């Protein structure tokens, strides 16, 4: 199998547009700063994994992302549509990733790539009922269309669909995400 490419989905850290659920605690600037740190931390983790990667960006032109992340970071515009439509544009084999998992390490990414040598789908479950990672060897639009994104039903619905299609998958270690003010209690180093 061809080595999967990690596709990090990242929004530009503009105040009032990034990590807005943290704004009541940190203000718009503070929430954007936490998002900036999470993206930079995830980018460093992807580099450590040794796997190929690209940042799928939104919220600012590519030039602003290059200024922020560097000229050596491959950039792909997310394009229009809901999250499922944007995720479905990523070519297989791939590992889809968000930037809101402070506990993510290079070993998790390498474990995902290794799992894809044995099964067509790998999932990194998040403690909130969603997932932080979805890897696949072939396109999986049926897992991305009409998904109740942002709810605690995403992981269960994904597994139900995989089981219904008879597609084998492997679960990785569950990790916590950082979306709400109470999540920051676990990662005080992210506080501005």
C-alpha positions as CSV (number, residue, x, y, z in Angstrom):
1,X,0.0,0.0,0.0
2,X,1.1,3.6,-0.7
3,X,1.9,5.5,2.5
4,X,-1.1,7.6,3.6
5,X,-0.8,11.3,3.6
6,X,-1.9,13.1,6.8
7,X,-4.5,15.8,6.0
8,X,-4.7,18.4,8.8
9,X,-7.8,20.5,8.6
10,X,-7.0,23.9,10.0
11,X,-8.8,27.3,10.2
12,X,-6.8,30.5,10.3
13,X,-6.5,31.7,14.0
14,X,-8.4,34.9,13.6
15,X,-10.1,36.3,16.7
16,X,-13.8,35.7,16.7
17,X,-13.6,32.9,14.1
18,X,-11.5,30.2,15.7
19,X,-12.2,28.1,18.9
20,X,-15.3,30.3,19.6
21,X,-16.6,27.9,22.3
22,X,-13.5,29.0,24.3
23,X,-14.4,32.7,23.9
24,X,-16.6,33.0,27.0
25,X,-13.6,32.1,29.1
26,X,-10.7,33.5,27.2
27,X,-12.2,36.2,24.9
28,X,-11.9,36.1,21.1
29,X,-8.2,36.8,21.1
30,X,-7.4,34.2,23.7
31,X,-9.4,31.6,22.0
32,X,-7.7,32.3,18.7
33,X,-4.3,32.1,20.5
34,X,-5.2,28.6,21.8
35,X,-6.2,27.5,18.3
36,X,-2.9,28.9,16.9
37,X,-0.9,26.8,19.5
38,X,-2.9,23.7,18.8
39,X,-2.3,23.9,15.1
40,X,1.4,24.6,15.6
41,X,1.6,21.7,18.1
42,X,-0.2,19.3,15.6
43,X,2.1,20.4,12.8
44,X,5.2,19.6,14.9
45,X,3.7,16.2,15.7
46,X,3.0,15.5,12.0
47,X,6.7,16.3,11.2
48,X,7.9,14.0,14.0
49,X,5.8,11.1,12.6
50,X,7.8,11.0,9.4
51,X,4.7,10.6,7.3
52,X,3.8,12.8,4.4
53,X,1.3,15.6,5.2
54,X,-0.5,18.6,4.0
55,X,-2.5,21.4,5.7
56,X,-6.0,21.8,4.3
57,X,-6.7,25.4,5.1
58,X,-9.6,27.8,5.4
59,X,-10.2,31.2,6.8
60,X,-7.4,33.1,5.0
61,X,-5.5,33.1,1.8
62,X,-2.6,30.6,1.3
63,X,-0.1,33.4,1.6
64,X,-1.2,34.1,5.2
65,X,-0.8,30.4,6.1
66,X,2.7,30.4,4.5
67,X,3.7,33.4,6.6
68,X,2.4,31.7,9.7
69,X,3.4,28.0,9.1
70,X,6.3,28.4,6.7
71,X,7.0,27.9,3.0
72,X,7.8,24.2,3.4
73,X,4.3,23.2,4.5
74,X,2.2,21.8,1.7
75,X,-1.2,23.7,1.5
76,X,-4.5,22.6,0.0
77,X,-7.5,24.8,0.1
78,X,-10.5,23.1,1.8
79,X,-13.1,24.6,-0.6
80,X,-16.8,25.1,0.0
81,X,-19.4,22.9,1.6
82,X,-20.0,21.3,5.0
83,X,-17.3,19.5,6.8
84,X,-18.3,16.1,5.2
85,X,-18.0,17.6,1.7
86,X,-14.6,19.1,2.5
87,X,-13.2,15.9,4.1
88,X,-14.5,13.9,1.2
89,X,-12.2,15.8,-1.2
90,X,-9.1,14.3,0.3
91,X,-7.6,11.6,-1.9
92,X,-7.0,8.1,-0.5
93,X,-4.9,6.8,1.1
94,X,-5.2,9.5,3.8
95,X,-5.4,10.2,7.5
96,X,-7.8,13.0,8.3
97,X,-6.9,15.0,11.3
98,X,-8.1,18.0,13.3
99,X,-5.9,20.3,15.4
100,X,-7.8,20.1,18.7
101,X,-6.2,17.0,20.3
102,X,-3.3,18.2,22.6
103,X,-2.4,14.6,23.6
104,X,-1.8,13.5,20.0
105,X,1.7,12.2,19.4
106,X,3.7,10.9,16.5
107,X,3.2,7.4,17.7
108,X,-0.6,7.8,17.2
109,X,-0.1,8.8,13.6
110,X,2.4,6.0,12.9
111,X,-0.1,3.5,14.6
112,X,-2.8,4.8,12.2
113,X,-0.6,4.3,9.2
114,X,0.4,0.8,10.4
115,X,-3.3,-0.1,11.0
116,X,-4.0,0.8,7.3
117,X,-1.7,-2.0,6.2
118,X,-4.2,-4.5,7.8
119,X,-7.6,-2.8,7.5
120,X,-9.2,-0.3,5.1
121,X,-10.3,2.2,7.9
122,X,-8.7,3.3,11.2
123,X,-10.4,5.6,13.7
124,X,-9.0,7.6,16.6
125,X,-12.0,8.0,19.0
126,X,-12.3,11.2,20.9
127,X,-13.6,11.2,24.5
128,X,-16.6,13.5,23.4
129,X,-18.1,10.8,21.2
130,X,-16.5,11.9,18.0
131,X,-13.2,11.1,16.5
132,X,-9.9,12.9,16.2
133,X,-8.6,10.8,13.3
134,X,-10.1,8.9,10.4
135,X,-7.7,7.0,8.1
136,X,-8.7,5.1,4.9
137,X,-7.1,3.3,2.0
138,X,-10.0,3.9,-0.4
139,X,-12.5,6.9,-0.6
140,X,-15.2,6.6,2.1
141,X,-17.9,9.2,1.1
142,X,-20.6,7.1,2.9
143,X,-18.8,7.9,6.2
144,X,-18.7,11.6,5.6
145,X,-22.1,12.5,4.0
146,X,-25.0,13.5,6.2
147,X,-23.0,12.9,9.4
148,X,-24.2,14.7,12.6
149,X,-20.9,16.7,12.9
150,X,-20.2,18.3,16.3
151,X,-22.3,15.8,18.3
152,X,-21.5,12.9,20.5
153,X,-23.1,10.6,17.9
154,X,-20.3,10.8,15.3
155,X,-18.2,7.9,16.4
156,X,-21.2,5.6,16.9
157,X,-22.8,6.5,13.6
158,X,-19.4,6.0,11.8
159,X,-19.1,2.5,13.3
160,X,-22.7,1.7,12.5
161,X,-22.1,2.6,8.9
162,X,-18.8,0.6,8.7
163,X,-20.5,-2.4,10.2
164,X,-23.5,-2.0,7.7
165,X,-21.1,-2.0,4.8
166,X,-19.0,-4.8,6.1
167,X,-15.9,-2.7,6.2
168,X,-13.2,-3.8,8.7
169,X,-11.7,-1.1,10.9
170,X,-9.4,-0.6,13.8
171,X,-9.8,1.8,16.8
172,X,-6.8,3.6,18.2
173,X,-6.4,4.9,21.7
174,X,-9.1,7.3,22.8
175,X,-7.9,10.9,23.3
176,X,-9.5,14.0,24.7
177,X,-10.1,17.1,22.6
178,X,-9.9,20.7,23.5
179,X,-13.1,22.5,22.5
180,X,-14.8,23.8,25.6
181,X,-13.6,25.9,28.6
182,X,-13.6,22.8,30.9
183,X,-11.3,21.0,28.6
184,X,-8.5,23.5,29.3
185,X,-8.3,22.1,32.9
186,X,-6.4,19.2,31.4
187,X,-4.0,21.4,29.4
188,X,-3.3,24.5,31.5
189,X,-0.1,25.1,29.4
190,X,-2.4,26.2,26.5
191,X,-3.9,29.1,28.5
192,X,-2.8,32.4,27.2
